[in-house]
Amino acid sequence: SAGTVGDRVTRTAIASTESPATYNVSPQARLENNSMKLKKVGIIGCGARGLHHIGFNMVDQRDECGLEISAVANRSKESSDYAAGEIEKRYSEQGNKVSVQSSPDYREMLDDPSIDLIIITSHTDAHREHVLAALKSGKKVYLDKPISVTLDDAHAITEAETKMGNRLLMGFTRRYEASWIKMKELLDGGAVGSLQMILLRSIIPYSRYLQGWHRKIEWSGGPLNDKCSHHFDVFRWMASSDCQSMSAFGGRSGVFKPDPTAPARCSECERECPYRRSEVLEESKETVSSTFVNTRNPDDERSIQDACVFSPDNDVEDFGSVNMHLGRGVVGNLFFTIFGPLAPDGETLELVGDSGRLVLSRSNGMIRSYTKFGGETDTFFAGGNDFESSHYGADKKLVHHLSDFCNGAEPVCDARDGLKSLQMVCGARDSFKEGGALRNT
């Protein structure tokens, strides 16, 4: 029966480094807080993440969470105006007349004293500029993962957070997904005994990382940063400790061997290709459209979303196996690709202790548990009521945390967590280049 194992273990805080206050805000208390005054929100960077995943969920939960978007800024005036119009339309459909200011200059919203919270979902290589200015403004700041492309930028952000005394909220979605939170809760409650091993498998056909703006390391850090930053954060979160050292093999496989004769974009190509840009099973909870031609900025190289996966123009990693030594003797392994067969178990998390084992399948929200040395077993759904929404319900949960954050709760994770994740990304990349050499992180 669902939840049986959860009833057999002691429920504890989600993670030892997190404030219980973050999770103990009751719906009634939140409603009472929000009824006093709507918190105004500005969004910097209005791509799919900022506009659809966070923005639309914020619009939909306006009355419940007390957050209202009042300004947006994007790299171009056309994109900014489009985002503002879409948000206003969404509010209007729900019977709320809200005016959203649009500007390509994000500094206008930082100078606006009516705005309480800044959401930063801009391209990763712009994070440093946007975060430093937002922290300096004194407003509450949310930063979407990854923290940055370079360690220099990440250190600058963490130092600014400390100097300003203004902790930001970091956006690692697994921290807000019900099934992953349940895994941590069971682990901390003793379901597997003393944690010994962590295995995270991510075998997802994410060829889009070679087709959109993520295709250049200098812009995004590639999938090793954009996708695996989530995963590296999970290892630290589950183990309640930092990574001490790692050894990794991987980098760029021969699957996407560069072909100078291939057409530059899918929209210009008539070849039969299994990697043609399209919405697929594993992307359905994370993307919002199967239309990939950006008509608002047709000459913007970063706006291209259907670049050929075989183009010599991209330089990112596409696979790897990373072994980690974490605190208290825990070892971990990340096994990932952005190619491979389409399958329902694309991402799984396995926790092995001295008396039990937990296995989570992200795509269906199911947890299998083997406790008391295998004497008790259970399989149950842990995805929560919002599982069918974007990022398996994490984006709705995130909006609730943003509401609590604005009202004084401690952040679930902050810049230091972002820095530690990037250090693991860089350690894995260095080890790739050095043929598996041991790297201290």
CORKASUL-V37104 format. One record per pair of residues at least 12 apart in sequence whose ideal C-beta (glycine too) atoms are under 8 Angstrom apart, sorted by the first residue. I is the first residue (numbers start at 1). J is the second residue. Records with the same first field share a line. If there is no record, write none. Layout:
BEGIN
I->J, J
END
This chain:
BEGIN
1->378, 380
2->380, 381
3->380
4->378, 380
5->186, 191, 367, 369, 371, 376, 378, 380
6->182, 185, 186, 189
8->191, 371, 376
9->186, 189, 190, 191
10->189, 190
11->185, 189
12->185, 188, 189
13->188
14->181, 184, 185, 188, 412
15->184, 188, 237, 240
16->188, 240
17->240, 413
18->410, 412, 413
19->409, 410
21->409, 410
22->401, 404, 405, 409, 410, 411, 412
25->404, 407, 409
27->64
30->64, 65, 66, 400, 403, 404, 407
31->64
33->66, 403, 407
34->63, 64, 65, 66, 403
35->66
37->66
38->62, 66, 67, 68
39->66, 67, 68, 116, 117, 403, 406, 407
40->68, 69, 70, 71, 114, 115, 116, 117
41->58, 67, 68, 69, 70, 71, 115, 116, 117, 118, 119
42->69, 70, 71, 72, 73, 106, 109, 110, 112, 115, 117, 118, 119
43->55, 69, 71, 72, 73, 83, 118, 119, 121
44->72, 73, 106, 109, 118, 119, 120, 121, 122, 130, 134
45->73, 74, 75, 120, 121, 122, 123, 126, 130, 144
46->72, 73, 74, 79, 80, 82, 83, 121
47->121
48->287, 288, 289
49->121, 144
50->72, 83, 119, 121, 122, 144
51->72, 83, 86, 87
52->288, 390
53->286, 288, 390, 391, 395
54->119, 121, 144, 395, 398, 399
55->69, 72, 83, 87, 119
56->87, 90
57->389, 390, 395, 396, 398, 399
58->399, 402
59->87, 90, 91, 94
60->90, 94
61->396, 399, 400
62->91, 94, 96
65->399, 400, 402, 403
66->403, 406
67->117, 399, 402, 403, 406
68->98
69->87, 98, 100
70->98, 99, 100, 101, 112, 114, 115
71->100, 101, 102, 103, 108, 109, 112, 115
72->84, 87, 100, 101, 102, 103
73->102, 103, 104, 105, 106, 108, 109
74->104
75->104, 122, 123, 300, 302
76->104, 296, 297, 300
77->102, 103, 104
78->296, 297
79->296, 297
80->102, 103, 104
81->102
82->296
83->102
84->100, 101, 102
87->100
88->100
106->130, 133
107->133
110->133, 134, 137, 139
111->137
115->139
116->139, 140, 406
117->139, 140, 141, 142, 402, 405, 406
118->134, 137, 139, 140, 141, 142
119->142, 144, 402
120->134, 141, 142, 143, 144
121->144
123->213, 219, 220, 302
124->146, 148, 149, 219, 220, 221, 225, 226
125->148, 149, 218, 219, 220
127->143, 147, 148, 153, 157
128->148, 153, 156, 157
131->143, 157, 160, 168
132->156, 157, 160
135->160, 161, 164, 166, 168
136->160, 164
138->164, 166
140->166, 168, 169, 405, 406
141->166, 168, 169
142->168, 169, 171, 402, 405
143->157, 168, 169, 170, 171, 415, 418
144->171
145->170, 171, 172, 173, 226, 229, 230, 233, 418, 421
146->221, 225, 226, 229, 418, 421, 422, 425
147->170, 229, 415, 418, 419, 421, 422
148->221, 418, 422
149->217, 218, 219, 220, 221, 225
151->419, 422, 423, 426
154->415, 418, 419, 422, 423
155->419
157->415, 418, 419
158->415, 416, 418, 419
161->414, 415
167->410, 411, 414, 415
168->411, 414, 415
169->401, 402, 405, 411, 412, 413, 414
170->411, 412, 413, 414, 415, 417, 418
171->398
172->229, 230, 233, 234, 413, 417, 421
173->230, 391, 394, 395, 398
174->230, 233, 234, 237, 394
175->233, 237, 394, 412, 413
176->391, 393, 394, 395, 397, 398, 401, 412
177->362, 383, 391, 392, 393, 394, 397
178->365, 382, 383, 384, 386, 387, 392, 393, 397
179->360, 362, 365, 366, 367, 382, 383, 384, 392
180->234, 349, 360, 362
182->367, 382
183->238, 349, 351, 358, 360, 367, 382
184->237, 238
186->358, 367, 369
187->238, 351, 353, 358
191->353, 356, 358, 369, 371
192->351, 352, 353, 354, 355, 356, 357, 358, 371
193->353, 354, 355, 356
194->353, 354, 355
195->238, 239, 328, 330, 351, 352, 353
196->329, 330, 331, 352, 353, 354
197->330, 331, 332, 333, 350, 351, 352
198->234, 235, 238, 239, 326, 330, 331, 332, 333, 349, 350, 351, 352
199->332, 333, 335, 348, 349, 350, 352
200->231, 234, 235, 332, 333, 334, 335, 336, 347, 348, 349, 350
201->335, 336, 347, 348, 350
202->227, 228, 231, 334, 335, 336, 337, 346, 347
203->335, 336, 337, 340, 343, 346, 347
204->227, 282, 336, 337, 338, 340, 346, 347
205->280, 282, 338, 339, 340, 341, 342, 346
206->223, 227, 282, 283, 338
207->256, 275, 277, 309, 338, 339
208->277, 283, 287, 305
209->222, 223, 226, 227, 316, 318, 338
210->256, 275, 307, 309, 311, 314, 316, 318, 338
211->266, 277, 292, 304, 305, 306, 307, 308, 309
212->304, 305, 307
213->302, 303, 304
214->226, 316
215->307, 311, 313, 314, 315, 316
216->313, 314, 315, 316
217->315, 316
219->302
220->316
221->422, 425
222->315, 316, 317
223->316, 317, 318, 336, 338
224->316, 317, 320, 425, 428, 429
225->422, 425
227->336, 338
228->334, 336, 425, 428
229->418, 421, 422, 425
231->334, 336
232->334, 420, 421, 424, 425
233->413, 417, 420, 421
234->349
235->324, 326, 332, 334, 424
236->326, 417, 420, 421
237->413
238->349, 351
239->326, 327, 328, 330, 332
240->327
241->326, 327, 328, 330
242->326, 327, 420, 441
243->324, 325, 326, 332, 420, 423, 424, 427, 441
244->325, 326, 327, 440, 441
245->324, 325, 438, 439, 440, 441
246->322, 323, 324, 325, 424, 427, 428, 431, 438, 439, 441
247->322, 323, 431, 436, 437, 438, 439
248->320, 321, 322, 323, 427, 428, 431, 432, 436, 439
249->320, 321, 431, 432, 435, 436
250->317, 319, 320, 321, 322, 428, 432
251->317, 319, 320, 432, 433
252->316, 317, 318
253->318, 319, 337, 339
255->318, 319, 339
256->275, 309, 310, 314, 318, 339
257->310
258->310, 311, 312
259->308, 310, 311, 312
260->312
262->308, 310, 311
263->308
264->307, 308, 311
265->304, 306, 307, 308
266->292, 306, 307, 308
267->292, 293, 306
269->308
273->309
275->309, 339
277->292, 305, 306
278->290
280->342
281->342, 344, 346, 363
282->342, 346, 347, 363
285->389, 390, 391, 392
286->390, 391
288->390
292->305, 306
293->305, 306
317->429, 432
318->337, 338, 339
319->336, 337, 338, 339
320->334, 336, 428, 432
321->333, 334, 335, 336
322->334, 336, 428, 431
324->424
334->428
344->361, 363, 364
345->361, 363
346->362, 363
347->361, 362, 363
348->360, 361, 362
349->362
355->371, 372, 373
356->369, 370, 371, 372, 373, 374
357->369, 370
358->370
360->382
362->392
364->381, 383
365->381, 382, 383, 384, 387, 392
366->379, 380, 381, 382, 383
367->379, 380, 381, 382
384->397
423->441
424->441
427->439, 440, 441
END
